[in-house]
Amino acid sequence: HGKTTLSDALLATNGIISSKLAGKIRYLDSREDEQQRGITMESSGISLYHKQTENDTEYLINLIDSPGHVDFSSEVASAARLSDGALVLVDVLEGVCTQTVSVLHQAWVENVRPVLFLNKLDRMIVEWRMTPSEAYTHMQQLIEQVNAVLAGFWEGDRLAEDSRMLDEAKERWRETHGDAPMSEWYLEEKDDSHIYFSPEQGNVLFGSAIDGWAFRVNHFAQIFAEKLGIPSPSKLQALMWGDYYIDPKNKHRVLNGKQLAKLYGAARVATSVPLFVQLCLNPVWQVYENAVINVDQEKIDKVIGALNVKVHPRDRRSKDSRVVLTAIMQGWLSLAQACMSAIVEQLPSPVDAQPLRLPPLVHKSPKSAAESRPPPKNDVEKALYECASGSSDAPVPLVAYIGKVVSVPRASLPDFSSGKVQADRVTMSAEEMRAKGRDAVRRELALSRDTPTGTPLSVLSPSDTASPLSSGISTPLHVEAAPEASIDSLAEAVDKQLVLKESESEDEILIGFGRLYSGTISVGDTLWAMQPKYNAKDAKTLPFLKQTTVQSLYMMMGREFVQLQSVPAGNVFGIRGIAGAILKSGTLASDAQICPNLAAIHTETFPIVRVAIEPINPQDMDKLARGLELLNQADACVQVVSQTTGEHVLVTAGELHLER
């Protein structure tokens, strides 16, 4: 539908890619098979800077480009959990598809506010040769179809709430009136106008991602308000969609359909052009008509002059009509500017979104219960609802949600591709590294000869030196040294450990992709990792609670990772150090007893395709088992089953998912 193409235009505003290549390279499709197939298979995150020209306010926008194919609904589910808003693209020609309904439902379940983008208007002009009036009618029907989907979700929630409230009312009636017949009970009516897409409200964009342009009706309202003699653009914006027309005799007056019929007759209404068509669509159609369909250089020059657009002489002389068109449309109706403005104005910030989104996750309550914005019951909920980062002097409880785990090549991480670590690995041989380890043991022995309780071997694996207890306290584990133990014997033990660690060195590293809801997370922090099945009140679920140390933090920049020392609340981030502690998804918290375990992600699809996997070379069976283990952790919609016969079975969501 053009989501990754749209993302290219947003990336170009930050100088990540050239504006000339926007829409062509699909930067966030980093996999080779994604580029070949032309579809997104994995979610990619990137952080963008935006400055509003009207008020010079600066924003950091965390963008997640998620797949559109139904096989990858689990990717959409994890992206929805980590986001506060969604930009939903609908192909204006294909209309509402199955995956469109699935994406809208995922946004509805996660309480994510959506903005609608009607994409590929260029195909309506160039391929289908629709007139502006025909295109307007078609888009009206399409928006009504999308709103009908949202109405179905609203009614479903209202019926569930009706049933729940009726049961509660019956229970209260029995307590006070016994078995007496219950009086009539009615569900309170609620306004649902805020859930629908309506262009005059500014939550609908029209455009073409491939040609680099988009607009909302407020853009044209600001241009034509003064020309039509309307006191403010906001008043004209309310009339830009629907049955409104310019008075044929008085060009500075806008009439609705009934007023026009009363003054000029019903026949005049049928032949009149709606305000949206006259002010918004007709100019766009004229540009395409002169630049692509019937190329006329003289008219193109007039259009450029009328629109006051700067077009490079090289682009004007280009024989490719699309180059001229893109230059005009990007200068006139910038896709990135329209999308960024819609995101900033229509979608909530973390501070505004979390009081609405988190109560259902924290209390496992219905979504409707959050509409009343319940007050926080303790300091944890207060920090979550306020999106508080805290400070070193006044820390707040840390709660983060890891929506997915991705497997990335070791060399792609800045920890291993630059700096001292890489220099050490290049310049030091394995023997030199082991010698360095023996020196560390000698230093520890020299410092601890007077310590009767034993010698801590800090050079060993962290898992050997700490044991998480159910009380929430980490107790160091000391290795007792025998009286006759010598430095050489201990050094030999370290040799074995270092060799073992070298053999366990993996080319792929698991990175968690998450969202920090409260507190500030820093490198070196020791946190509790709670899997979805963990419950602080049930001792039987303690195996699903593990302690982990933050080894690295990253800002996700598509195919690249930027190393960070700390991340404040409200941001998405990458984290290294959760391998083995979190499978697929989970919650990170500073205190496992008081911090909530956020609900598991709701997914629209389930794995149904079963395939038996075996290596071509039987000697690679261990490598296959390790690869399947990584895959099971990194893909939320994959199940790996090991049969008693030794056969490995892979269960995926579909054939395309299996091929990925």
C-alpha positions in Angstrom: 0.0 0.0 0.0 3.0 2.3 0.1 3.9 2.5 3.8 7.7 2.1 3.3 7.6 4.4 0.4 5.9 7.0 2.6 8.6 6.4 5.3 11.3 7.3 2.7 9.8 10.8 2.4 9.9 11.2 6.2 13.5 10.0 6.4 14.6 12.4 3.7 13.6 15.4 5.9 16.2 14.3 8.4 18.9 13.9 5.7 19.1 10.1 6.2 18.5 9.6 2.5 18.4 11.9 -0.5 15.0 13.4 -1.4 15.6 12.3 -5.0 15.8 8.7 -3.8 12.7 8.9 -1.5 10.2 6.3 -2.6 12.7 4.4 -4.7 15.1 2.7 -2.3 12.6 1.8 0.5 15.3 2.3 3.2 13.5 0.5 6.0 13.2 -2.7 3.9 16.7 -3.8 4.9 16.3 -7.5 4.0 17.2 -8.7 0.5 14.0 -10.6 0.1 12.0 -7.6 1.1 13.6 -5.6 -1.7 13.0 -8.4 -4.2 9.4 -8.9 -3.3 8.6 -5.3 -2.8 6.8 -6.0 0.6 7.8 -5.4 4.2 8.3 -8.6 6.3 9.7 -7.2 9.5 8.9 -4.1 11.5 11.7 -1.4 11.5 12.0 1.5 13.9 13.6 4.8 13.4 13.6 8.1 15.4 13.0 11.4 13.5 13.4 15.0 14.4 10.7 17.5 13.4 10.2 21.2 14.0 6.9 22.9 13.5 7.4 26.1 11.5 4.3 27.8 12.9 5.5 27.8 16.6 9.1 26.6 16.3 8.3 23.6 18.6 10.7 20.7 18.3 9.5 17.0 18.4 11.1 13.6 18.4 9.0 11.1 16.5 9.6 7.4 16.9 8.4 5.8 13.7 7.8 2.0 13.3 7.2 0.7 9.8 5.2 -2.5 10.1 4.3 -5.1 7.4 1.0 -5.1 5.6 0.7 -8.8 4.8 -1.7 -10.8 6.9 1.1 -13.4 7.7 2.9 -10.8 9.7 0.1 -9.6 11.9 2.3 -10.4 15.0 4.6 -7.6 13.8 1.7 -5.2 13.7 0.6 -6.3 17.2 4.0 -5.5 18.7 4.2 -2.2 16.9 0.8 -1.2 18.2 1.7 -2.0 21.8 4.8 0.2 21.6 3.0 3.2 19.8 0.6 5.9 20.9 -0.7 6.7 17.4 -1.0 5.0 14.0 -0.8 6.3 10.4 -3.1 3.8 8.6 -2.6 3.7 4.8 -5.4 2.6 2.5 -5.0 2.0 -1.2 -7.7 4.3 -2.7 -8.3 1.8 -5.5 -8.2 -1.5 -3.6 -10.3 -0.1 -0.7 -10.8 -1.7 2.6 -9.0 -5.1 2.6 -8.9 -7.9 5.2 -5.6 -6.6 6.6 -7.0 -3.1 6.8 -9.7 -4.4 9.2 -7.1 -6.3 11.1 -4.8 -3.3 11.5 -7.7 -1.1 12.6 -8.8 -3.7 15.1 -5.3 -4.0 16.5 -5.2 -0.2 16.9 -8.6 -0.3 18.6 -7.7 -3.0 21.0 -4.4 -1.2 22.0 -6.2 2.1 22.3 -4.0 3.7 19.7 -5.4 6.7 18.0 -5.3 6.4 14.1 -4.9 8.9 11.3 -6.1 7.8 7.8 -4.0 8.2 4.7 -5.7 7.6 1.4 -2.8 6.7 -0.9 -2.3 6.3 -4.7 -4.5 9.2 -5.8 -2.2 9.4 -8.8 -3.5 6.1 -10.1 -7.1 7.5 -10.1 -5.9 10.3 -12.4 -3.4 8.6 -14.7 -4.7 5.0 -14.9 -8.4 5.1 -14.2 -8.8 8.6 -15.7 -11.4 9.6 -13.1 -12.7 13.1 -13.1 -12.3 15.1 -9.8 -16.0 14.7 -9.1 -15.9 10.9 -9.6 -12.8 10.6 -7.4 -14.6 12.7 -4.7 -17.6 10.3 -4.7 -15.3 7.3 -4.6 -13.3 8.6 -1.7 -16.5 9.5 0.2 -17.7 5.9 -0.1 -14.2 4.6 1.0 -14.1 6.8 4.1 -17.6 5.6 5.0 -16.5 2.0 4.6 -13.6 2.6 7.0 -15.9 4.3 9.5 -18.3 1.4 9.3 -15.5 -0.9 10.5 -14.8 1.4 13.4 -18.6 1.6 14.2 -18.6 -2.2 14.4 -15.8 -2.1 17.0 -17.6 0.5 19.0 -20.9 -1.4 19.0 -19.1 -4.6 20.0 -17.5 -2.9 23.0 -20.8 -1.2 23.9 -22.6 -4.6 23.9 -19.9 -6.1 26.1 -20.1 -3.2 28.4 -23.9 -3.4 28.5 -23.8 -7.1 29.4 -21.2 -6.4 32.2 -23.1 -3.4 33.6 -26.4 -5.3 33.5 -24.9 -8.2 35.5 -23.5 -5.7 38.1 -26.9 -4.0 38.3 -28.7 -7.3 38.8 -26.3 -8.2 41.6 -26.9 -4.9 43.3 -30.7 -5.4 42.9 -30.6 -8.8 44.5 -28.6 -7.4 47.5 -31.2 -4.7 48.2 -34.5 -6.2 46.9 -34.0 -10.0 47.0 -36.0 -11.9 44.4 -38.3 -9.0 43.5 -38.6 -8.2 39.7 -36.0 -5.8 38.6 -37.1 -2.4 37.3 -36.2 -1.4 33.7 -32.6 -0.7 33.1 -31.1 1.3 30.2 -27.5 1.7 29.0 -26.3 5.3 29.1 -25.9 6.7 25.6 -22.4 7.8 24.6 -21.2 10.1 21.8 -19.1 8.2 19.3 -18.3 11.1 16.9 -14.6 11.2 18.1 -13.8 7.7 16.8 -14.5 8.4 13.1 -12.3 9.7 10.3 -13.5 13.0 8.9 -11.4 15.2 6.6 -12.7 18.4 8.1 -11.4 17.3 11.5 -7.9 17.0 10.1 -7.5 13.2 10.6 -7.5 12.2 6.9 -4.7 12.8 4.4 -5.0 12.5 0.7 -1.9 11.9 -1.5 0.5 9.8 -3.4 3.5 8.4 -1.6 5.4 7.5 -4.9 5.0 11.0 -6.2 5.9 12.6 -2.9 2.8 14.7 -2.1 -0.1 14.8 0.3 -2.5 17.3 1.8 -5.2 17.8 4.5 -8.1 20.1 3.9 -6.7 22.6 6.4 -3.9 23.4 3.9 -6.3 24.6 1.3 -8.5 26.3 3.9 -5.6 28.5 4.9 -5.1 29.5 1.2 -8.7 30.2 0.2 -10.2 31.6 3.5 -9.1 35.1 2.7 -10.0 34.9 -1.0 -13.6 33.8 -0.1 -13.9 36.4 2.6 -14.3 33.9 5.4 -12.9 35.4 8.7 -10.8 32.4 9.8 -9.4 29.2 8.1 -10.9 27.0 10.8 -14.5 28.1 9.7 -13.7 27.3 6.1 -12.1 23.9 7.1 -15.4 22.8 8.6 -17.1 23.4 5.2 -14.4 21.7 3.0 -15.9 18.2 3.1 -19.5 17.4 2.4 -22.5 19.0 0.7 -21.1 22.6 0.5 -20.8 24.9 -2.6 -19.7 28.3 -3.6 -22.6 30.7 -4.4 -22.6 31.0 -8.2 -23.5 34.8 -8.0 -21.7 35.8 -4.8 -18.2 34.1 -4.9 -17.5 35.1 -1.3 -20.4 33.0 0.2 -20.6 29.3 0.8 -24.0 27.5 0.7 -25.0 24.0 1.7 -27.1 21.8 -0.6 -30.5 22.9 0.8 -29.6 26.6 0.6 -28.4 26.2 -3.0 -31.5 24.3 -4.0 -33.8 26.9 -2.4 -32.0 29.8 -4.2 -31.3 28.2 -7.6 -33.4 25.1 -7.8 -32.6 21.4 -7.4 -31.2 21.1 -10.9 -28.5 23.5 -10.1 -27.4 21.4 -7.2 -26.8 18.4 -9.4 -24.6 20.3 -11.8 -22.6 22.3 -9.0 -19.2 21.2 -7.9 -18.6 20.6 -4.2 -16.2 22.9 -2.4 -13.6 20.0 -1.9 -13.5 19.2 -5.6 -13.3 22.9 -6.6 -10.6 24.0 -4.2 -8.6 20.8 -3.6 -8.9 18.2 -6.4 -9.2 20.5 -9.5 -5.7 22.1 -9.0 -4.1 18.6 -8.5 -5.8 17.2 -11.6 -4.6 20.2 -13.7 -1.0 19.6 -12.7 -1.2 15.9 -13.7 -3.1 16.8 -16.9 -0.3 19.3 -18.0 2.7 17.4 -16.7 1.9 13.7 -17.4 -1.2 13.0 -19.5 -1.0 15.8 -22.1 2.5 17.3 -21.6 2.5 21.0 -22.4 5.7 22.8 -21.4 4.1 26.3 -21.7 1.2 25.3 -19.3 3.7 23.6 -16.9 5.6 26.9 -16.7 2.4 28.8 -15.9 1.5 26.2 -13.2 4.9 26.6 -11.6 4.5 30.3 -11.6 0.9 30.2 -10.3 1.9 27.8 -7.5 5.1 29.8 -6.7 7.1 26.6 -6.6 10.9 26.5 -7.1 11.8 23.9 -9.7 15.4 23.3 -10.7 16.1 24.1 -14.4 17.5 20.6 -14.8 14.2 19.1 -13.6 12.3 21.4 -16.0 14.3 20.1 -19.0 14.0 16.5 -18.0 12.4 14.2 -20.6 10.9 12.1 -17.9 7.5 13.7 -17.1 7.4 12.1 -13.7 10.6 14.0 -12.7 8.9 17.3 -13.5 5.6 16.2 -11.8 7.4 15.1 -8.6 9.4 18.4 -8.4 6.2 20.4 -8.7 4.1 18.4 -6.3 6.9 18.0 -3.6 7.4 21.8 -3.7 3.7 22.5 -3.5 2.2 19.8 -1.3 5.1 18.3 0.6 4.3 14.7 1.7 6.7 14.8 4.7 5.4 18.2 6.0 1.7 17.1 5.7 2.4 13.8 7.5 4.5 15.3 10.2 2.0 18.0 10.9 -0.9 15.5 11.1 1.2 13.3 13.5 2.0 16.2 15.8 -1.5 17.7 15.8 -3.7 14.6 15.7 -1.8 12.0 17.6 -1.2 12.2 21.4 2.2 12.5 23.1 3.2 9.8 25.6 2.2 12.1 28.5 -1.4 12.4 27.1 -1.7 8.8 25.8 -0.5 6.8 28.8 -3.3 7.8 31.2 -5.8 6.3 28.6 -3.8 3.4 27.3 -2.2 1.9 30.5 -5.2 1.3 32.9 -6.5 -1.6 30.8 -3.0 -3.1 30.6 -2.2 -2.6 34.3 -5.6 -3.8 35.7 -6.5 -6.2 32.9 -9.8 -4.2 32.7 -12.0 -3.5 29.6 -10.9 -0.7 27.3 -14.0 1.3 28.2 -12.9 1.5 31.8 -10.0 3.8 30.8 -12.2 6.5 29.4 -13.0 7.9 32.8 -9.2 8.2 33.5 -9.1 6.4 36.9 -6.8 7.9 39.5 -3.5 6.1 40.3 -3.7 3.8 43.3 0.1 3.8 44.2 3.4 5.3 43.2 3.9 2.8 40.3 0.6 3.7 38.7 1.3 7.4 39.3 4.6 7.2 37.5 3.1 5.1 34.6 0.1 7.5 34.1 2.3 10.6 34.2 5.1 9.1 32.0 7.5 10.2 34.7 11.3 9.8 34.1 12.4 10.7 37.6 15.9 11.8 38.4 18.9 10.6 40.3 17.7 12.4 43.4 14.1 11.3 43.1 13.9 8.0 41.1 10.6 6.5 40.1 9.7 2.8 39.5 10.9 1.6 36.1 8.5 -0.2 33.9 9.3 -1.1 30.2 7.6 -3.4 27.8 9.6 -5.5 25.3 7.3 -6.0 22.3 9.6 -8.2 20.2 13.0 -9.7 20.2 15.1 -9.5 17.0 18.2 -11.4 16.0 20.9 -9.1 14.5 24.4 -9.8 13.2 27.1 -9.1 15.8 29.0 -6.9 13.4 26.1 -4.6 12.9 26.2 -3.5 16.6 28.4 -0.5 17.5 29.7 -2.4 20.6 31.5 -4.9 18.3 32.1 -3.0 15.1 34.1 0.0 16.5 36.1 1.2 19.4 38.3 -0.6 21.9 36.5 -4.0 21.8 37.1 -4.4 18.1 40.7 -3.2 18.4 41.3 -5.7 21.2 39.8 -8.6 19.1 41.9 -7.7 16.1 45.3 -7.2 17.9 45.1 -9.9 20.6 45.3 -13.6 19.9 43.4 -16.2 21.8 46.5 -17.0 23.9 47.0 -13.4 24.8 43.4 -13.0 25.9 43.7 -16.1 28.1 47.0 -14.6 29.6 45.1 -11.4 30.3 42.5 -13.5 32.2 45.2 -15.3 34.2 46.6 -11.8 35.2 43.1 -10.8 36.4 42.9 -13.9 38.6 46.3 -13.2 40.1 45.3 -9.7 41.0 42.1 -10.9 42.7 44.0 -13.5 44.6 46.5 -10.9 45.8 43.7 -8.7 47.0 41.7 -11.4 48.7 44.3 -13.6 50.5 43.1 -12.2 53.8 39.5 -13.0 53.1 38.6 -16.4 54.8 35.2 -16.8 53.0 36.5 -17.6 49.6 37.6 -15.9 46.3 35.0 -14.4 44.0 35.8 -15.3 40.4 34.4 -12.2 38.7 36.0 -13.2 35.4 33.5 -16.0 35.1 30.1 -15.7 33.5 27.6 -13.3 35.2 25.1 -16.1 35.5 27.6 -17.9 37.8 28.0 -14.9 40.2 24.4 -13.9 40.9 21.2 -15.8 41.8 17.8 -14.0 41.7 15.7 -14.9 44.7 12.0 -14.6 45.1 12.5 -11.9 47.8 13.8 -9.5 45.1 17.4 -9.5 46.4 20.5 -10.6 44.5 23.0 -12.5 46.5 26.7 -12.9 45.3 27.7 -16.5 44.9 31.3 -17.2 46.1 33.3 -20.1 44.9 35.2 -21.8 47.8 38.9 -22.2 47.1 40.5 -25.4 48.4 43.4 -24.8 50.8 45.8 -26.4 48.3 44.5 -24.5 45.3 47.3 -22.8 43.4 47.3 -19.8 41.1 48.2 -22.2 38.2 45.2 -24.4 38.9 42.8 -21.4 39.1 44.3 -20.0 35.9 43.7 -23.4 34.2 40.1 -23.1 35.2 39.9 -19.7 33.8 41.5 -21.0 30.6 38.6 -23.5 30.2 36.0 -20.8 30.9 37.5 -18.5 28.3 37.8 -21.2 25.7 34.2 -22.2 26.4 33.1 -18.5 26.0 35.0 -18.3 22.7 33.2 -21.5 21.5 29.9 -20.0 22.6 30.5 -16.8 20.7 27.5 -16.3 18.4 27.4 -14.5 15.0 23.8 -13.4 15.9 22.8 -11.4 19.0 19.3 -11.0 20.4 18.1 -7.4 20.8 14.9 -6.5 22.5 12.7 -3.8 20.9 10.7 -2.1 23.6 9.0 1.0 25.0 9.8 2.6 28.4 6.6 3.7 30.2 8.2 5.1 33.4 11.6 5.7 34.9 14.9 6.1 33.2 16.8 3.0 32.0 20.6 3.1 31.9 23.4 0.7 30.9 24.4 -1.4 33.8 21.0 -1.4 35.5 19.9 -4.7 37.1 16.2 -5.3 36.3 13.6 -8.0 36.7 12.4 -9.6 33.4 8.8 -10.8 33.7 7.3 -13.1 31.1 3.6 -12.9 30.4 2.8 -15.9 32.6 4.4 -14.4 35.7 2.1 -13.3 38.6 3.6 -11.8 41.7 0.8 -13.3 43.8 1.4 -16.8 42.6 4.6 -18.5 43.8 4.2 -21.2 41.1 5.0 -18.6 38.4 8.5 -17.8 39.8 10.2 -19.7 36.9 8.9 -17.0 34.6 10.8 -14.3 36.6 14.5 -13.7 35.9 17.0 -11.1 36.7 19.0 -9.5 34.0 21.6 -6.7 33.5 21.4 -4.1 30.8 24.5 -4.5 28.7 23.7 -1.9 26.0 21.0 0.5 24.9 20.3 1.6 21.4 18.4 4.1 19.4 16.8 2.1 16.5 17.7 3.8 13.2 16.3 1.3 10.7 19.2 -1.0 9.8 21.6 0.8 12.1 21.9 1.1 15.9 23.1 4.2 17.7 24.5 3.4 21.2 22.9 5.2 24.2 23.9 5.4 27.8 20.3 6.0 29.1 16.7 6.4 27.8 14.0 8.5 29.5 10.3 7.5 29.7 8.1 7.7 26.7 10.7 6.5 24.1 11.2 3.3 22.2 14.6 1.7 22.4 16.7 -1.4 21.7 18.3 -3.3 24.6 21.0 -6.0 24.7 21.2 -8.3 27.7 17.8 -9.9 27.8 18.6 -13.1 26.0 17.3 -16.1 28.0 15.3 -13.8 30.3 12.5 -12.8 27.8 11.0 -15.1 25.2 9.2 -13.2 22.4 7.8 -10.4 24.7 7.7 -9.4 28.3 8.0 -6.7 31.0 11.1 -5.2 32.5 10.7 -3.7 36.0 12.9 -2.4 38.8 10.8 -4.2 41.4 9.0 -7.4 40.5 6.7 -7.3 43.6 5.1 -3.9 43.1 5.5 -3.2 39.3 2.7 -4.7 37.1 3.3 -7.4 34.5 1.7 -5.8 31.4 -0.7 -8.0 29.5 0.4 -10.2 26.7 0.0 -8.9 23.2 -3.3 -9.6 21.4 -2.7 -11.0 17.9 -5.1 -11.5 15.0 -3.4 -14.6 13.5 -2.1 -17.9 14.9 0.5 -20.3 13.5 -1.2 -22.9 11.3 1.4 -24.1 8.7 3.5 -27.0 10.1 6.8 -28.1 8.4 9.4 -30.7 9.5 12.9 -29.3 9.4 16.1 -31.3 9.0 19.7 -30.3 7.9 21.1 -31.4 4.6 24.2 -32.5 6.5 23.4 -34.5 9.6 26.5 -33.1 11.3 24.8 -29.7 11.3 22.0 -30.8 13.6 23.4 -28.8 16.6 23.5 -25.7 14.4 19.9 -26.2 13.3 18.8 -26.6 16.9 20.5 -23.4 17.9 19.1 -21.5 14.9 15.5 -22.7 15.7 16.1 -21.7 19.3 17.0 -18.1 18.2 14.0 -18.1 15.8 11.6 -19.1 18.5 12.8 -16.2 20.7 12.9 -13.6 17.9 9.5 -14.3 16.2 6.3 -14.0 18.2 4.2 -16.0 15.7 6.6 -19.0 15.4 6.4 -22.2 17.3 9.2 -24.7 17.4 8.3 -28.2 18.5 10.8 -31.0 19.2 9.2 -34.4 18.8 10.2 -37.4 20.9 11.6 -38.9 17.7 14.1 -36.1 17.5 12.3 -34.4 14.6 12.1 -30.6 14.6 8.8 -29.1 13.6 8.4 -25.4 12.6 4.9 -23.9 12.8 4.3 -20.5 11.1 1.4 -18.2 10.2 1.5 -18.8 6.5 3.6 -19.8 3.5 5.1 -16.3 3.1 5.9 -16.3 6.8 7.6 -19.7 6.4 9.7 -18.5 3.5 10.9 -15.5 5.5 
